[in-house]
Amino acid sequence: MTDQFNIAALDDVIHGRLRLGIMAYLSGSGAADFNELKARLQASDGNLSVHLRKLEEAGYVAIDKSFNGRKPLTRVVLTDKGRAAFVAYLNAIEKLLPQTGDQAG
């Protein structure tokens, strides 16, 4: 239905390609370390850091920095708020898509 079409319902914090990738990856894994995200999303250190900070500021991810021996370890965890925001984002996207139902095929 076209009355459900509401482009403003898309969360701008999530909508960017890299942030959407972070949220999608974390929704399946729950948590990931920085290097894992960097490899999976084919991102540079700086670019990934900027986008993680934006998600952290929104409360969608929590970032824990520690050391594994002498090596720094950054873990990223999807928060409950982030999971709810991602589900709402996916629902908003679904409402933007044409409802094909039995018309397809």
N, C-alpha and C positions, 0 to 999 in steps of 0.2 A: 504494500500500500504506500502510496506517495505521501500520505499524511504522517507516516513514521520517519520519513527522510529528514534528518536533522544533522547537518554537517557539524554544527556547534557541539554536538554530544561527544565528538572525538577528543580525547585527552591529548592536548598538545605536548605534554611531558613525555608521553609514551610514543606519540605518532612518528617521530623521527626514525629512520631506518635502523640505525645502530641501537637506539634505546628500545625499539620494538624487538630487535633481535635479542637484546639482553633480557628483557622481560619474558619473551617466549622461551628462551633457553632455561632461565631460572624457574619458570613455571613447571617445567618438566623435571629439573634436577633439584630444585629447592635451594641449592647453594653451588658455588663454583669458585675456584681460585682465579686470580687475575689472569694468569698465563693461559689457563683453560679457556676463559672467555675471549681473550685476545686471539688465540688460535682459531677457535670455532667461528668467530665473527670476522676474522681477517682484518683486524683493526690495529692501528699503531698504539703504542703506549699512551701517548698524549691524547689522542682522540678518544680512546676508551676511558681514560681518567676523567676527561671533561664530561662525558655522558654519564658515567657512574656518579659523579658529583651531583649532576642535575637530578638523577633519580633518588639519590640519598637526601638531597634537600627537600624533595617532595615527600619523603618518608616511605618510598616504595621499595628501597633496598637498605640493608644495614651492611656496613663495611667494617671488617675487623682486621686490623694490621697487627701482625706479630712476627716472630722470627722462628724459623725452623733451623736450629743450629745458628749459623751466621747468616743464613739466607732470609731476606725479608719474605713474608708470606701475607698476601692480601686475600681475604675470603669475602665473598659477596653473597648475601642471603636475601631472598625475597621475603619481605615482611607481610604480615596479614593485610595491612593497608594496600601494599603493592599487589598482592594476589587479587584482592577485591577490585582494585582499579583496572587490572588487566582483564578480568572477567567482564567488567562494565565496558571496557574498550572493545572487546570482541563482540559483545552484544550490540554496541553502537555500529560497528562495522557491518554486522549481519543485517541490521535494519537499513543500511544504505544499499545493500545488494538487491537486485530485482528478485521478486518472489516468482520463481518459475513454476513451481508446483507441477501440475500435470501437463503444462504447456511444453515442457522440454521433450525433445525426442521426436 
